[in-house]
Amino acid sequence: MAKVTGQRSLARAVIGGTGLIAAAGAINRVFSLITAPILTVALGPVPYGVVALLGTVTSLGSLFALSGVDMSYSRFYFSESPGQGQAVERFCWRFALAVSLLVSVVSLAAWWCWSGRIGLPASLAWMAAAGIFFGSLNTMAMTRQRLREGYLRIAVGVVAMGATGAVLSIFLALYWRKDAWSLLLGGLAGLFVCILVSGLPAPADVARPSGIPRERRWEVLRLGIAGAAMAPLYWLMNSADRWTIGLLVGQDAVGVYAFAAGMGQLGILLNSAITYSWFPEMSRAYEASRQEAPASIGRMWGRLAASLMVAWVAVTAAGGDAIRLLADPRFYGGAVYVPWLAGGVFFYGVASLANTGLILRKDLRPAVGWWTAGAALDVGLTFLLVARYGAGGAAVAVCTSFALIAAGVMWSSQRRFPLPVPWRRLAATSFVALSSGILMSSPWAVSPFRSLLWKMPAGLAVAGILLWGMAPDWVSRLFRGDRFDGGSGVPPQE
């Protein structure tokens, strides 16, 4: 069914989906943390650097392969009649499969021909192609489950992916070869398992033409094309740091930076979980009640932004200690990058949320200009700061550039679809979050384990203050033990 008029509140739907996916992502990341003491010693920094560079290629390829069709899929599925919603689904799947296959083949040939010029093995071309195709397939499979509210199935798939990748990577590193292949094959196997768990549409359904008129197909694609226009800009911002560090500092520095980014960007788990649940659920709520939905969407927007602040404080406080606790000493220098990298993730999450009004208006074009400005700033700052200050300059550049994008996209979105966001509460909680993160970014003890123990109660207190500041009604319900319904006195489709 394309239209859903269930009685769940928007808050309950978003929090339920976000909670499941975030928990699964956290478990997935725990597997990475558990394997770090083994893999960093067995492999050293260089394979991590190679994987990071190849990852920039597969991420760019996946963005082009999808061309934003997953976003169009989730927006138009609910704005149609039931039969037309299913036709949109068939069209999006057919488009994604065809373009993903084409981009994968082109990427394989390009890597094979040109990778040797930058000192990377040509044989990794097969991994680049497989990563693009299966990565795109996984995104579409998860989007399909999101539209069916299959968040539990997505969560199981994410956990299975992490477990498979961790076990296989360790086995290959210890008993086969000590290079990037061990990490890459483990990751690819995990991705394949996640696709199997998430499930794919029946081949007969995909083979059948969508039946959507040509004009309607262009309307569906147009929303995604704006996202596709931002794809190379996103890739540039997430790749310029690694390539610039490799050029100006060296491969070892790329490996240390990439490992630190793995810690500093832990907040991306929450970003992804929010994105997975927020956009289909707010679209569902808006299509069900266009008059009442904006108020609840604006209120929930502010609360989700506050949750991103909590994630930034947590990662900033714990990330550096975690590196010193888990990694080989060669990686310790990356601890100082963590607060800035976590800040970049925070602002990227806000920028994603800022698309809300533009997506409801089915027009992402205003966001492209801000992404262009942010990417230009990132490239320039990265080169200047890395040349002068080393790898840490790249982390500062990423954070600054994503902050510009977040502010600009939100400004454009509010002009086109104003949401009643509680800005005063958000400003107060931002001040508390920033102050707390600065205080907890440095070690509180010589031992990283003891430092983490000292910070834990302080971090929990800060999280409680931030939650109370943005959602006092939720805190009251938690203390009273009431059943959560997303907000008292709110219509069913909050």
Secondary structure in CASP SS format (residue, H / E / C, confidence):
PFRMAT SS
TARGET T0000
AUTHOR 0000-0000-0000
METHOD secondary structure of the structure
MODEL  1
M C 1.00
A C 1.00
K C 1.00
V C 1.00
T C 1.00
G C 1.00
Q C 1.00
R C 1.00
S C 1.00
L H 1.00
A H 1.00
R H 1.00
A H 1.00
V H 1.00
I H 1.00
G H 1.00
G H 1.00
T H 1.00
G H 1.00
L H 1.00
I H 1.00
A H 1.00
A H 1.00
A H 1.00
G H 1.00
A H 1.00
I H 1.00
N H 1.00
R H 1.00
V H 1.00
F H 1.00
S H 1.00
L H 1.00
I H 1.00
T H 1.00
A H 1.00
P H 1.00
I H 1.00
L H 1.00
T H 1.00
V H 1.00
A H 1.00
L H 1.00
G C 1.00
P H 1.00
V H 1.00
P H 1.00
Y H 1.00
G H 1.00
V H 1.00
V H 1.00
A H 1.00
L H 1.00
L H 1.00
G H 1.00
T H 1.00
V H 1.00
T H 1.00
S H 1.00
L H 1.00
G H 1.00
S H 1.00
L H 1.00
F H 1.00
A H 1.00
L H 1.00
S C 1.00
G C 1.00
V H 1.00
D H 1.00
M H 1.00
S H 1.00
Y H 1.00
S H 1.00
R H 1.00
F H 1.00
Y C 1.00
F C 1.00
S C 1.00
E C 1.00
S C 1.00
P H 1.00
G H 1.00
Q H 1.00
G H 1.00
Q H 1.00
A H 1.00
V H 1.00
E H 1.00
R H 1.00
F H 1.00
C H 1.00
W H 1.00
R H 1.00
F H 1.00
A H 1.00
L H 1.00
A H 1.00
V H 1.00
S H 1.00
L H 1.00
L H 1.00
V H 1.00
S H 1.00
V H 1.00
V H 1.00
S H 1.00
L H 1.00
A H 1.00
A H 1.00
W H 1.00
W H 1.00
C H 1.00
W H 1.00
S H 1.00
G H 1.00
R H 1.00
I H 1.00
G C 1.00
L C 1.00
P C 1.00
A H 1.00
S H 1.00
L H 1.00
A H 1.00
W H 1.00
M H 1.00
A H 1.00
A H 1.00
A H 1.00
G H 1.00
I H 1.00
F H 1.00
F H 1.00
G H 1.00
S H 1.00
L H 1.00
N H 1.00
T H 1.00
M H 1.00
A H 1.00
M H 1.00
T H 1.00
R H 1.00
Q H 1.00
R H 1.00
L H 1.00
R C 1.00
E C 1.00
G C 1.00
Y H 1.00
L H 1.00
R H 1.00
I H 1.00
A H 1.00
V H 1.00
G H 1.00
V H 1.00
V H 1.00
A H 1.00
M H 1.00
G H 1.00
A H 1.00
T H 1.00
G H 1.00
A H 1.00
V H 1.00
L H 1.00
S H 1.00
I H 1.00
F H 1.00
L H 1.00
A H 1.00
L H 1.00
Y H 1.00
W C 1.00
R C 1.00
K C 1.00
D C 1.00
A H 1.00
W H 1.00
S H 1.00
L H 1.00
L H 1.00
L H 1.00
G H 1.00
G H 1.00
L H 1.00
A H 1.00
G H 1.00
L H 1.00
F H 1.00
V H 1.00
C H 1.00
I H 1.00
L H 1.00
V H 1.00
S H 1.00
G C 1.00
L C 1.00
P C 1.00
A C 1.00
P H 1.00
A H 1.00
D H 1.00
V H 1.00
A H 1.00
R C 1.00
P C 1.00
S C 1.00
G C 1.00
I C 1.00
P C 1.00
R H 1.00
E H 1.00
R H 1.00
R H 1.00
W H 1.00
E H 1.00
V H 1.00
L H 1.00
R H 1.00
L H 1.00
G H 1.00
I H 1.00
A H 1.00
G H 1.00
A H 1.00
A H 1.00
M H 1.00
A H 1.00
P H 1.00
L H 1.00
Y H 1.00
W H 1.00
L H 1.00
M H 1.00
N H 1.00
S H 1.00
A H 1.00
D H 1.00
R H 1.00
W H 1.00
T H 1.00
I H 1.00
G H 1.00
L H 1.00
L H 1.00
V C 1.00
G C 1.00
Q H 1.00
D H 1.00
A H 1.00
V H 1.00
G H 1.00
V H 1.00
Y H 1.00
A H 1.00
F H 1.00
A H 1.00
A H 1.00
G H 1.00
M H 1.00
G H 1.00
Q C 1.00
L C 1.00
G C 1.00
I H 1.00
L H 1.00
L H 1.00
N H 1.00
S H 1.00
A H 1.00
I H 1.00
T H 1.00
Y H 1.00
S H 1.00
W H 1.00
F H 1.00
P H 1.00
E H 1.00
M H 1.00
S H 1.00
R H 1.00
A H 1.00
Y H 1.00
E H 1.00
A H 1.00
S C 1.00
R C 1.00
Q C 1.00
E C 1.00
A H 1.00
P H 1.00
A H 1.00
S H 1.00
I H 1.00
G H 1.00
R H 1.00
M H 1.00
W H 1.00
G H 1.00
R H 1.00
L H 1.00
A H 1.00
A H 1.00
S H 1.00
L H 1.00
M H 1.00
V H 1.00
A H 1.00
W H 1.00
V H 1.00
A H 1.00
V H 1.00
T H 1.00
A H 1.00
A H 1.00
G H 1.00
G H 1.00
D H 1.00
A H 1.00
I H 1.00
R H 1.00
L H 1.00
L H 1.00
A C 1.00
D C 1.00
P H 1.00
R H 1.00
F H 1.00
Y H 1.00
G H 1.00
G H 1.00
A H 1.00
V H 1.00
Y H 1.00
V H 1.00
P H 1.00
W H 1.00
L H 1.00
A H 1.00
G H 1.00
G H 1.00
V H 1.00
F H 1.00
F H 1.00
Y H 1.00
G H 1.00
V H 1.00
A H 1.00
S H 1.00
L H 1.00
A H 1.00
N C 1.00
T H 1.00
G H 1.00
L H 1.00
I H 1.00
L H 1.00
R C 1.00
K C 1.00
D C 1.00
L C 1.00
R H 1.00
P H 1.00
A H 1.00
V H 1.00
G H 1.00
W H 1.00
W H 1.00
T H 1.00
A H 1.00
G H 1.00
A H 1.00
A H 1.00
L H 1.00
D H 1.00
V H 1.00
G H 1.00
L H 1.00
T H 1.00
F H 1.00
L H 1.00
L H 1.00
V H 1.00
A H 1.00
R H 1.00
Y H 1.00
G C 1.00
A C 1.00
G H 1.00
G H 1.00
A H 1.00
A H 1.00
V H 1.00
A H 1.00
V H 1.00
C H 1.00
T H 1.00
S H 1.00
F H 1.00
A H 1.00
L H 1.00
I H 1.00
A H 1.00
A H 1.00
G H 1.00
V H 1.00
M H 1.00
W H 1.00
S H 1.00
S H 1.00
Q H 1.00
R H 1.00
R H 1.00
F C 1.00
P C 1.00
L C 1.00
P C 1.00
V C 1.00
P C 1.00
W H 1.00
R H 1.00
R H 1.00
L H 1.00
A H 1.00
A H 1.00
T H 1.00
S H 1.00
F H 1.00
V H 1.00
A H 1.00
L H 1.00
S H 1.00
S H 1.00
G H 1.00
I H 1.00
L H 1.00
M H 1.00
S C 1.00
S C 1.00
P C 1.00
W C 1.00
A C 1.00
V C 1.00
S C 1.00
P H 1.00
F H 1.00
R H 1.00
S H 1.00
L H 1.00
L H 1.00
W H 1.00
K H 1.00
M H 1.00
P H 1.00
A H 1.00
G H 1.00
L H 1.00
A H 1.00
V H 1.00
A H 1.00
G H 1.00
I H 1.00
L H 1.00
L H 1.00
W H 1.00
G H 1.00
M H 1.00
A C 1.00
P H 1.00
D H 1.00
W H 1.00
V H 1.00
S H 1.00
R H 1.00
L H 1.00
F H 1.00
R H 1.00
G C 1.00
D C 1.00
R C 1.00
F C 1.00
D C 1.00
G C 1.00
G C 1.00
S C 1.00
G C 1.00
V C 1.00
P C 1.00
P C 1.00
Q C 1.00
E C 1.00
END
